[in-house]
Amino acid sequence: MCEDTLAQVLRKEVQVKVVCVEHGLDLTQSFGEPRPPGLHISDFYNSYYKALNPKKYGRGGDDPKDLWTLGMAFEDMLEKGFQERLTLAEGSGRPGALKVTIDGHDVWYSPDLLIFNGKTRLGEIKLTFMSPKGHFPWALGKVYDGFGSKADKYLTQMKLYCKCLGTRDARLYAFFVPEAIKATGKALRAWDIRFTQREINEEWDTIMRHVKQEGLLNG
């Protein structure tokens, strides 16, 4: 038999051992301030969409922490990047939890961004596994009349926040994971949106009717 090579000897003497361990990090929460206790606007529109489409929004089981982890990490990274790398007006960025009074009750809401560029613009950041095809307008610079139904919940949230902020202007950032996997160069997109005041008011009234029907302000 031929003598073992030095590499063979070393492999016999030293074997790498790899153990998968718990990372111990809770990334399901924002790196910023903790979520305030009490009622949140998100409680209202989440309840509404659960009642509207329980098959899609009312699934039971464990919370999707892996998705929350990915989404929160992406939002935090992008928020910090906006503040450090984009030329935004002073004061732009994540404002932290804000409060509005509804029927004598304090209700919290937490926009991802406020952008000041001559007007107050709400900013929301989304990471999604949905396909954008047919629902999210894609041609840069082209003016569209709206989005497809897959964006409905995003737009509800944004209209409610615009109502609270007293603005009609918003920007939506969305990162589409399927597009990143396909490496199409279209994973991240942004849209400037100008709602009509009627759209905002009608959305608010719809959600508030649901809130009262469900007694969500009585808890």
N, C-alpha and C positions, 0 to 999 in steps of 0.2 A: 504494500500500500504506500502511496505517496504521502509524504509528510504533510500535515495540515498547513495551510498558508496562515500567515499572521492574522488576516481578517477572519478566517474560520475559527482560529483559537480565541480571538477576542469575542466573537459571537457566542461561543460556548461559555465563556467566563462572564460576560455581561449581557443580560437580556433585558431589554426595555420593558417596563411594566406601565400600563396606562389604565387609569381608573376614572370613570366618569363620576363626578361629584355634584352635589347641589351647589348652585352658584350663590345662593343666599341673598340675592338682590331682588327687591320688590320694585320692578319697573312698571307696574300697572298704575302707579300714581305719577303725577307730574313731578319734575325735579323742583318746581317752584313751591309756592305756598300750598299747604294741604287744603283739601276740599272742606269748605265750612259746613258745619252741621246745619240741618234744617231743610226747608223746601228749596228746590232748584227748578229752573225753567225746563231743564232736561227731564225732570220727573214728569212734567206735563206732556211734552211732545212724545216721549217714550211710551207713556200710557196710551196716548191717542193712537199711535201707530200699532201698538199691540192690539188694541181693540179693533182697529181698521183691518189689520191683516195678521191674525194670531198665528197662522201657519208660518209666516216669515219672521215676525217680530216677537212672537210669544213662545218661543221654544224654551222648554225646561232644561234641566240638567245643570251641570257645573258652569260657572262663568268662564267665558273664553279668554283665559288669562294670557295665553300665548299671543292672541290677536291684540289684546290690550297692551301687552308689553311692546310689541312691534309698533303699534300706533302711537303710544305715548312717547317712546324713544324717538320716533320720526318727528313728531310734533315739536318736542323739546329741541331737537337738533336744528330743525328748520327755523324755529323762533329765534334761537341764538344766532343762527347764520344771517337772518334778516337784519338783526341789530348790528352785527359786526361787519357784514359784507355789502349790504345794499345801501344805497344813498337814500335814506328816508328822512322825512322831517323830524326835527327834535321832538322827543316824546313818543314816537312810534314804537310799538312793541306790544308784548303781552301785558295787559293792564292789571291782571290779578282778578280775584272775585269781586263782582259788582252786585249791588242790591237794588231791587225795585219793590215798591209797595203795591200789593194787589189786594183789594178788598180788606185793607187793614192788616194784611200779613206781609212780612218781609220774605222775599223770594230772591234767591241768588242766581246769578248767571256768570259764566266765565268765558268771554271771547278769547280765541287764540291770539288775535292781534287787533290793535287799533292802529290805523294808518292815517297820518295827518299829511295831506298834500294839497292844502287849500280847502279841503273839506274833510269831515270825519268819515272814514271808511272802515266798516267792519271787516275783519279778516278771519277766515276760517281755513283750517288745514285738515285734510282728510287723507288717510291711507286706506286703500280699499283693494279687495281681491275681485271686485266686479270688473267685467269687461266694459270699456267705455263705448264700444261700438253701438251706434244708433241712439245713444242717450246723452253723450257729452260732445258738444260741437268742437271741432278739431282744427279747422283752418285758421291759422294765425291772422289776426286783423279783420276777419269777416264779422259782421254784425248778425247776430241770431236773435230769434224771437223768444227762445227759452231752451230748456233742457228736456230730455226724455224722462219717463216716470222713475227711472232708477235714482234720479237726483232729488226726488220729492222730499225725502226726510231732511236732506242737507239744506234745501231751500226753506223748509219750514223753520228749522233752527235759526237760519240766518234772518228770516223775516221777523221772527220773535225778538231776536237780539237787536235788530234795527229799530223795532218799535221801542224797546227799552232805551236805546241810545239816542233816539230822535234823529235818525239819519235814514236815507233811502239808498245809500251807496255801500257796496260790499265787494269783496274780492274773495274768490274761492280758489284755494290751491288743492290739487288732488294728485296723489301718487298712485298709479295703477300698477300693482305688483305683476299682473299677467303681462303687461307691456314691457316691464323690466326684464322678465324672464325671456321674452322673445327678442329682447335687445333691438327694439324698433326705433329707439331714440325718442319715443313719445310717452315715456313713463310719467313724467312730471309736466303738468299743465296748470295754467292759471287763467282765470276769467274775471274781468271786471263786470259787475252787475249793478244796474240801477233799477230798483223796484219802483212801481208806482205806489203812492200812498194808499190807494184803494187795495192793492194786493196785500200790503202789510196789514192794514186794518182788518180785512176779511180773514186773513190767516189767524190773526190774534183773536178775533171774535170766535172763530171755529174752535180753536184750542181752549179758550176760556169757557165756552159752552160745555165742552167735554170735561173740563176741570170741575165745573159746578155739578154736572150730572154724576160724576164719580165721587164727589165729596172730597176732592184732594186737598182743598184748603181747610178742611175741618179737622184734620189730624193733629 
